[in-house]
Structure formats: structure tokens, C-alpha cells
């Protein structure tokens, strides 16, 4: 429970004590939006790295060289833990907005940092509003901002399984003209969810796959792009689970 208490204390302290920073970021954004993007990214990545350290999480990152540095990308990942966002955002090489459920927009202070980082809030119960979010994400990647989405649509609560990947998520890459980076996360639920409310010291493996370009796929795989990318992630998942004995 000690790590849980320290972790919660750090999150609350950061959000409250960062209020002056939010004001500064707002002012910077009025005159230099690009500088605001850069500083907000650095601040949040630092806060997440501290939280990862507090939780005693050892992260093994593989394949980071597969992430293009000259273009925005669409990160696509399996989703088992709240920590998936924290673990992966701490490593993004450029400004990245995450597609999050609309309910997270209600969290005070946190929602400000999320908007600063171009995160989008998806209404999973409203098809029309959901489409608007996808269209907004397409414009983000066209402007050079990477997007991360969990195409299962929600956290999968069953270990070593995958919910269907929704094909609609991949329109961001298709219409935005950016590569898909399959992002495989192994063992993240062992930090917290698998033994709630304790936070456990553990190892998590994150592997970034080679870029997938929609226009280079054959018609069959392009039509079933969710299943295709899920297959890549599933294969990588079980490979790393066995390799690292997780």
C-alpha cells in the first residue's frame, strides 16, 4: 500500500502545484503555441517518469528505432491498465495526443493538461460525436501531431486476451496519410489492476513494431486492418511474455 499512497500523493501534488504552470502555459500559448506544445510535453513526460519510478516499474522498451522521426504516426496498442497511458506517454519522441473516453474530460486540472497535449475525448455511446473525434484526430496527424488510440475501445480485463480492434480507429492513419505503429504492452496490469488496490513492483515490456503503411497493404488486409494489426500485436505479446517470463 505504500507505493499506492505515494503514487496518489504524487499525482494530486503535481496537479495542484502545477496550477501556476498551467497559467504560464496558457500565456505562452497566446504568443507561441509551438513553444507551449514543447514545454507541456516535457513537463508531463517528467511527471509520468517520476510516477513510474515511485511505482517501482521497470520498463523494457524495444523497437523504438521503428518510430519515424520525420512524421506524425498513429500509435495503436492493446489496453489492460490505466498505466498504459503513463508508461507509453513517458517515451513519446514528439507531441502526441491520446484518444481517451469522454468521461475523463470531467477530471479537474488533469483535463487541462490533456487539452494542452492535444488529447481527444471520445463519446463511445454517440456515433455522430465519435466520428467528429476521429475527423479531428485526422486533422491532428495532418498537422504533425501524433495520435495514440486503443482500438479495443476499453480496458480488457482478461489477461492474455484481446478484444476486437475496431476498424474505424485506423481511419486516422488512412485518411491522415501517416504510418501505424503497433505498440505491444505486456504485463502492465501487474502494476495495479491485478491486485487492486496495491501497486506492485514489476517489469513491463513495450515493443514498437515496424511501421504499417495502409497504402502498401493488399486489399484484404486493408479491409480488415483491425484484425491485421491485432495479429501483429498478439504475436509480439506472446513472444515477449515467454521471453521475459511475465
C-alpha positions in Angstrom: 0.0 0.0 0.0 3.0 2.3 0.5 3.5 2.7 -3.3 -0.2 3.3 -3.8 -0.2 6.1 -1.2 3.0 7.7 -2.6 1.7 7.4 -6.1 -1.7 9.0 -5.4 0.1 11.7 -3.3 2.4 12.5 -6.2 -0.4 12.7 -8.8 -2.5 15.0 -6.5 0.5 17.1 -5.6 1.6 17.5 -9.2 -1.9 18.6 -10.3 -2.3 21.1 -7.5 1.2 22.5 -7.5 1.2 22.7 -11.3 -1.6 25.3 -11.4 0.9 28.2 -11.7 2.5 26.2 -14.6 -0.9 25.9 -16.3 -1.3 29.7 -16.2 2.2 30.2 -17.6 1.5 27.6 -20.3 -1.8 29.5 -21.2 0.1 32.7 -21.5 2.8 31.1 -23.6 0.2 29.6 -25.9 -1.2 33.0 -26.6 2.1 34.1 -28.2 3.9 30.9 -29.1 1.7 27.8 -29.4 4.7 25.7 -30.6 6.7 26.5 -27.5 3.7 25.7 -25.4 3.4 22.3 -27.1 7.1 21.6 -26.4 7.0 22.7 -22.8 3.8 20.9 -21.9 5.2 17.7 -23.4 8.4 18.0 -21.4 6.5 18.7 -18.1 4.1 15.8 -18.4 6.7 13.3 -19.5 8.8 14.3 -16.5 5.8 13.9 -14.1 5.0 10.5 -15.6 8.6 9.3 -15.3 8.6 10.2 -11.6 5.3 8.3 -11.1 6.8 5.2 -12.9 9.8 5.4 -10.5 7.6 5.8 -7.5 5.7 2.7 -8.5 8.9 0.7 -8.9 8.1 -0.2 -12.5 11.0 -1.5 -14.7 10.2 -0.7 -18.4 11.9 -2.7 -21.1 11.4 -0.8 -24.3 12.1 -2.5 -27.6 11.9 -1.2 -31.2 11.9 2.5 -30.5 14.1 2.9 -33.7 11.0 1.8 -35.6 9.2 5.1 -34.8 9.7 7.6 -37.7 11.1 10.9 -36.6 10.1 12.9 -39.6 6.3 12.4 -39.5 3.4 12.1 -37.1 2.2 8.5 -36.5 -0.8 6.6 -35.3 0.2 4.5 -32.3 -2.1 1.5 -31.8 -1.9 -0.6 -28.7 -3.5 -3.3 -26.6 -5.0 -1.9 -23.4 -5.1 -3.7 -20.0 -4.2 -1.0 -17.5 -4.6 2.7 -16.5 -0.8 2.7 -16.6 -0.7 2.0 -20.3 -1.0 5.8 -21.0 1.6 6.7 -18.3 4.1 4.2 -19.5 3.9 4.9 -23.2 3.5 8.7 -22.9 6.7 9.0 -20.9 8.5 7.7 -24.0 6.9 9.5 -27.0 9.5 11.3 -29.1 7.2 14.1 -30.3 3.9 15.8 -29.4 1.2 13.1 -29.1 -2.4 13.3 -28.3 -4.2 10.3 -26.8 -7.8 9.4 -27.7 -9.5 9.0 -24.3 -13.0 8.2 -23.2 -15.2 11.3 -22.8 -15.6 10.7 -19.1 -12.0 11.7 -18.5 -12.8 15.2 -19.6 -14.5 15.8 -16.3 -11.4 15.4 -14.2 -10.4 18.9 -13.0 -6.8 20.0 -13.7 -6.0 16.7 -15.4 -8.3 17.7 -18.3 -6.3 21.0 -18.7 -3.0 19.1 -19.2 -4.8 16.7 -21.5 -6.0 19.5 -23.7 -2.6 21.1 -23.7 -1.3 17.9 -25.1 -4.0 17.7 -27.8 -5.7 14.7 -26.3 -9.2 14.0 -27.7 -12.2 12.8 -25.8 -14.3 10.1 -27.5 -18.0 9.6 -26.7 -18.3 5.9 -27.1 -22.1 6.0 -26.9 -22.7 8.6 -29.6 -21.7 7.5 -33.2 -22.0 11.0 -34.6 -19.8 12.6 -31.9 -17.4 9.7 -32.2 -17.0 10.3 -35.9 -16.3 14.0 -35.2 -13.5 12.9 -32.8 -12.0 10.7 -35.5 -12.1 13.5 -38.0 -10.4 15.8 -35.5 -7.7 13.2 -35.0 -7.1 13.1 -38.7 -6.5 16.8 -38.8 -4.1 16.5 -35.9 -1.9 13.9 -37.6 -2.0 16.0 -40.8 -0.7 18.9 -38.8 2.2 16.9 -37.4 0.8 15.8 -34.1 0.9 12.0 -33.4 -2.1 10.2 -32.1 -2.4 7.2 -29.8 -5.5 5.1 -29.7 -6.5 1.8 -28.0 -8.8 0.2 -30.7 -10.2 -2.3 -28.3 -12.4 0.6 -27.1 -12.0 -0.1 -23.4 -9.6 -1.8 -21.0 -9.6 -5.5 -21.5 -10.0 -7.1 -18.0 -9.0 -10.6 -19.0 -5.2 -11.4 -19.1 -3.6 -12.8 -22.3 -6.6 -12.0 -24.5 -7.5 -9.2 -26.9 -10.8 -7.6 -27.6 -11.6 -7.0 -31.3 -9.8 -4.0 -32.7 -12.3 -1.5 -34.2 -11.5 -0.8 -37.8 -12.8 2.8 -37.5 -9.8 3.7 -35.4 -7.5 3.2 -38.3 -9.2 5.8 -40.5 -6.9 8.2 -38.7 -3.9 6.7 -40.4 -5.6 6.0 -43.7 -7.1 9.5 -44.2 -4.3 11.3 -42.4 -1.6 9.6 -44.5 0.6 8.6 -41.6 2.1 5.2 -40.7 0.6 2.9 -38.0 3.0 1.9 -35.2 1.8 -1.3 -33.5 2.6 -0.8 -29.8 2.5 -4.0 -27.7 2.3 -3.7 -23.9 3.0 -6.8 -21.8 2.3 -7.1 -18.1 1.1 -3.5 -17.3 -1.9 -4.8 -15.3 0.5 -6.4 -12.9 1.3 -2.9 -11.6 -2.1 -2.2 -10.2 -5.3 -3.8 -11.6 -4.4 -7.4 -11.0 -4.1 -6.8 -7.2 -6.1 -3.7 -6.6 -5.6 -1.5 -4.5 -1.9 -2.4 -4.2 0.8 -1.1 -6.5 3.4 -3.8 -7.2 7.0 -3.5 -8.3 7.1 -5.3 -11.6 8.5 -5.3 -15.1 6.6 -4.2 -18.2 7.7 -4.7 -21.8 6.7 -2.3 -24.5 7.6 -3.1 -28.1 7.1 -0.8 -31.0 6.6 -2.7 -34.3 7.7 -1.7 -37.7 5.5 1.0 -39.4 2.5 -0.2 -41.2 1.6 1.9 -44.2 -2.1 1.4 -45.3 -1.4 2.2 -48.9 1.2 -0.7 -49.1 -1.2 -3.3 -47.8 -3.2 -5.6 -50.1 -6.9 -5.2 -50.4 -7.8 -8.0 -48.0 -5.6 -6.7 -45.1 -6.5 -3.1 -45.7 -10.2 -4.1 -45.5 -9.6 -6.0 -42.2 -7.0 -3.6 -40.9 -8.0 -4.1 -37.2 -7.6 -7.8 -37.4 -4.3 -7.4 -39.2 -2.7 -5.1 -36.6 -4.2 -7.1 -33.8 -2.4 -10.1 -35.2 0.9 -8.3 -35.1 0.4 -7.2 -31.5 -0.8 -10.6 -30.4 2.2 -12.4 -31.9 4.6 -9.8 -30.3 2.7 -10.1 -27.0 3.1 -13.8 -26.5 6.7 -13.7 -27.8 7.7 -11.2 -25.1 5.6 -12.8 -22.4 7.5 -16.0 -22.9 10.9 -14.4 -23.4 10.7 -12.3 -20.2 8.7 -14.9 -18.2 5.9 -12.5 -17.4 
